[in-house]
């Protein structure tokens, strides 16, 4: 990557520009990246091995953020003073430390604070450095997920809050590399015991923050969508409301209990068989058990011309399938789209029932095959694919029955 300025005066014009998180050319988000950069000012050439640049995530155009331009300016003036016309510049890993959490000595990069748009223009906090991102592995949250005195809640896919009793509550996010991010100033509110548990999972900054729900919510006041699990539950409510409006039949069942399930739900942060089990149980209760079978039978008789002779034995999944069959004509398509509800039921049996090993292996293989995942051990792939397929199923039903 190269930036060329004919004169130092031209560079000073560039110095006056402030680049936001949004690309001026295509409108996509920029992200901070560590690059090899050549900078030419007048007749001086500077070769930077590690320079932070704001790069558009779509068109790839780079621009120079505030602190980076200060570094270039300092290098240029030094070359002029020493009479050099070309040289290689190396970042010597200097890390400025702010006044927050000094005892814990967390790893962070002060350049993020000065280079990521908006962070250093913080009028809310009088002490510099509050909005410095501090990065952790996902394991940082595992202990707190098991301790009832703490709450870890992802209300969106990658944006949530972390709290202890009624003593403190702070936001956190997960960036696109799967790193957990907190503001340094927020960590300063936490007690020493909590910080000492977190410290071993603190890692170097990867500078990735802008393309995240955390940055959008904290810096741009953009509301995040609910996480996929809760969104699927809302899709079910949408289709049930549409059917009530159209046929005057309510499929809603145990609504207060379902709301309690959703309110208590904690989205997994890491993906193992153990951590996804609560999601399987919650979705099974909401989507499959939280249905009035009696009213579903009434609805079935209204929408089909020739009822199946065994319909009185059916449970909710078969009725969902019948609903789908009224809007999709090909049986193979119906079986493919309805499959995630059957797989959800398989998952529930796998977790909650005492089964022979051979039967458990059969269920594992069935789930893996239908979700087209290489191995059942690829839990995150299984989980995300199942959620996407469930969302797709309810999208079909909504499109087919919304007035």
WOHU-V271537 format. One record per residue. PSI is psi in degrees with one decimal (999 if undefined). NEAR is the number of other ideal C-beta (glycine too) atoms within 8 Angstrom. Layout:
<<PSI | NEAR> <PSI | NEAR>>
This chain:
<<135.5 | 8> <142.0 | 7> <125.9 | 10> <131.5 | 6> <123.6 | 12> <-38.1 | 5> <164.4 | 8> <-31.6 | 9> <-38.9 | 6> <-40.0 | 10> <-39.0 | 13> <-31.9 | 8> <-41.1 | 8> <-35.6 | 11> <-32.3 | 8> <-15.7 | 5> <142.7 | 6> <123.1 | 5> <133.3 | 10> <-174.0 | 7> <-6.4 | 12> <133.1 | 8> <130.7 | 12> <-21.9 | 4> <-51.5 | 7> <-8.3 | 7> <-3.4 | 5> <171.8 | 10> <142.5 | 10> <159.4 | 16> <146.5 | 12> <131.7 | 15> <149.5 | 10> <118.0 | 6> <157.7 | 12> <121.0 | 9> <134.9 | 11> <129.5 | 11> <126.4 | 13> <122.9 | 11> <117.8 | 12> <-120.5 | 8> <21.0 | 4> <132.4 | 12> <126.4 | 10> <127.5 | 15> <107.2 | 11> <126.3 | 14> <-31.5 | 9> <97.0 | 9> <132.3 | 13> <125.3 | 13> <143.1 | 14> <115.7 | 14> <131.5 | 13> <131.9 | 13> <-8.6 | 8> <-58.1 | 7> <-10.4 | 8> <3.0 | 6> <131.9 | 8> <153.1 | 11> <161.1 | 9> <117.3 | 11> <173.5 | 15> <-57.9 | 9> <-35.9 | 10> <-41.1 | 13> <-33.3 | 11> <-40.1 | 9> <-43.1 | 9> <-43.1 | 14> <-44.1 | 10> <-40.3 | 8> <-42.1 | 10> <-46.8 | 14> <-36.6 | 8> <-40.0 | 8> <-39.8 | 13> <-45.8 | 8> <-37.0 | 6> <0.6 | 6> <25.9 | 6> <146.7 | 7> <-12.2 | 7> <142.4 | 7> <157.0 | 8> <136.6 | 6> <130.0 | 10> <135.7 | 6> <123.8 | 9> <22.0 | 4> <25.1 | 4> <133.2 | 5> <110.0 | 8> <141.9 | 5> <131.7 | 6> <177.4 | 12> <-5.5 | 6> <140.6 | 12> <42.6 | 10> <-34.0 | 7> <-34.9 | 5> <-20.5 | 9> <52.8 | 7> <149.4 | 10> <127.6 | 10> <169.1 | 12> <112.1 | 8> <-23.6 | 12> <-29.9 | 9> <-44.9 | 15> <-39.9 | 13> <-21.7 | 11> <-31.2 | 12> <124.7 | 14> <130.6 | 12> <-23.0 | 9> <-41.3 | 13> <-7.9 | 9> <63.7 | 5> <100.6 | 8> <-10.2 | 3> <-30.9 | 4> <129.5 | 7> <-22.9 | 2> <128.0 | 9> <141.5 | 6> <0.5 | 12> <-47.1 | 14> <37.7 | 13> <124.5 | 15> <134.5 | 15> <130.3 | 13> <144.7 | 14> <160.4 | 14> <163.7 | 8> <-21.3 | 12> <-16.2 | 8> <-25.4 | 10> <-10.0 | 12> <-44.7 | 10> <-43.5 | 7> <-24.7 | 11> <-25.2 | 11> <-14.4 | 5> <117.1 | 7> <-15.6 | 3> <-16.6 | 5> <154.5 | 11> <127.0 | 7> <114.2 | 11> <119.8 | 10> <100.1 | 12> <-26.5 | 9> <-173.9 | 12> <-40.9 | 10> <23.1 | 10> <126.1 | 15> <-156.3 | 12> <158.8 | 10> <127.2 | 14> <161.9 | 10> <112.7 | 11> <-131.1 | 5> <19.6 | 2> <-38.1 | 5> <157.7 | 7> <123.2 | 6> <153.0 | 13> <157.8 | 13> <163.5 | 12> <171.7 | 15> <122.7 | 13> <-179.2 | 15> <-6.5 | 6> <8.5 | 6> <16.8 | 6> <139.6 | 13> <134.2 | 13> <130.6 | 14> <157.0 | 13> <137.9 | 13> <-43.1 | 17> <-34.4 | 13> <-38.5 | 11> <-26.5 | 16> <-20.1 | 8> <-18.8 | 7> <154.1 | 11> <160.0 | 7> <-37.5 | 6> <-45.4 | 6> <-44.8 | 11> <-35.9 | 12> <-30.2 | 8> <-34.6 | 9> <-32.5 | 12> <-43.8 | 9> <-16.8 | 5> <4.9 | 9> <132.9 | 11> <168.8 | 8> <149.8 | 6> <138.1 | 9> <5.0 | 8> <4.1 | 12> <114.4 | 12> <-38.3 | 14> <-41.8 | 12> <71.9 | 10> <152.8 | 15> <-29.3 | 11> <-51.3 | 15> <-43.3 | 14> <-42.3 | 10> <-43.7 | 15> <-37.4 | 9> <-27.3 | 10> <-0.3 | 8> <39.4 | 5> <119.8 | 6> <137.1 | 5> <151.5 | 11> <151.1 | 7> <155.6 | 8> <161.8 | 11> <-38.8 | 9> <-47.4 | 12> <-34.8 | 10> <-39.1 | 11> <-41.4 | 14> <-38.1 | 13> <-33.0 | 9> <-40.6 | 12> <-43.6 | 12> <-37.8 | 9> <-46.5 | 11> <-37.4 | 13> <-38.8 | 11> <-39.1 | 8> <-40.3 | 12> <-36.4 | 12> <-43.0 | 12> <-38.5 | 6> <-38.3 | 8> <-2.2 | 8> <37.3 | 4> <125.6 | 10> <121.0 | 7> <-2.9 | 12> <144.1 | 9> <132.4 | 8> <52.3 | 7> <-41.6 | 8> <-41.8 | 6> <-36.2 | 8> <-41.4 | 13> <-36.6 | 8> <-39.9 | 8> <-45.0 | 11> <-40.6 | 11> <-35.5 | 6> <-8.8 | 6> <135.2 | 11> <115.6 | 9> <136.5 | 11> <142.8 | 10> <-39.6 | 12> <158.5 | 9> <109.9 | 8> <170.0 | 7> <-36.2 | 6> <-41.6 | 5> <-23.4 | 11> <-11.2 | 12> <-43.2 | 9> <-34.3 | 10> <-44.8 | 12> <-45.2 | 12> <-43.8 | 11> <-48.3 | 12> <-36.8 | 13> <-44.4 | 13> <-42.0 | 11> <-47.0 | 13> <-34.1 | 13> <-45.6 | 13> <-30.4 | 8> <50.9 | 13> <136.9 | 11> <106.2 | 9> <-39.0 | 10> <-45.5 | 6> <-30.6 | 10> <-36.9 | 12> <-42.9 | 12> <-43.8 | 9> <-41.4 | 14> <-43.7 | 13> <-24.0 | 8> <-32.3 | 8> <-14.2 | 9> <143.5 | 10> <-36.7 | 2> <91.4 | 3> <145.8 | 7> <137.8 | 7> <-17.1 | 4> <14.6 | 6> <-25.7 | 11> <-19.5 | 5> <-7.9 | 4> <152.0 | 12> <-171.2 | 7> <-37.3 | 10> <-41.0 | 11> <-34.7 | 9> <-39.2 | 15> <-43.6 | 12> <-39.6 | 10> <-39.8 | 14> <-46.1 | 13> <-37.3 | 15> <-19.3 | 9> <-16.2 | 8> <-12.2 | 10> <126.5 | 10> <-31.9 | 3> <125.0 | 6> <-38.5 | 6> <-39.5 | 6> <-40.7 | 9> <-46.2 | 12> <-38.2 | 8> <-40.3 | 7> <-35.9 | 11> <-15.2 | 13> <-41.0 | 10> <-28.1 | 11> <-40.4 | 13> <-39.1 | 9> <-36.4 | 14> <-40.8 | 15> <-39.0 | 11> <-44.6 | 11> <-43.8 | 12> <-42.9 | 11> <-42.0 | 10> <-40.6 | 12> <-37.6 | 9> <-14.9 | 6> <147.0 | 6> <107.2 | 2> <151.8 | 9> <150.2 | 5> <-39.9 | 6> <-39.9 | 6> <-40.7 | 8> <-41.1 | 10> <-35.7 | 8> <-42.4 | 8> <-43.9 | 12> <-46.2 | 10> <-37.5 | 9> <-45.5 | 10> <-48.1 | 14> <-44.0 | 12> <-48.4 | 7> <-29.8 | 8> <-2.3 | 12> <47.0 | 5> <142.9 | 10> <-39.5 | 5> <145.2 | 6> <-21.5 | 10> <-13.5 | 4> <67.8 | 9> <-42.2 | 11> <-41.9 | 7> <-44.0 | 10> <-48.0 | 13> <-51.1 | 12> <-41.0 | 8> <-41.5 | 11> <-45.3 | 13> <-43.7 | 11> <-39.7 | 9> <-37.2 | 12> <-43.6 | 14> <-41.0 | 12> <-41.9 | 10> <-48.9 | 14> <-26.0 | 13> <-42.4 | 9> <-46.7 | 12> <-41.0 | 13> <-46.2 | 12> <-33.8 | 8> <-24.4 | 11> <-5.4 | 11> <137.4 | 8> <999 | 4>>
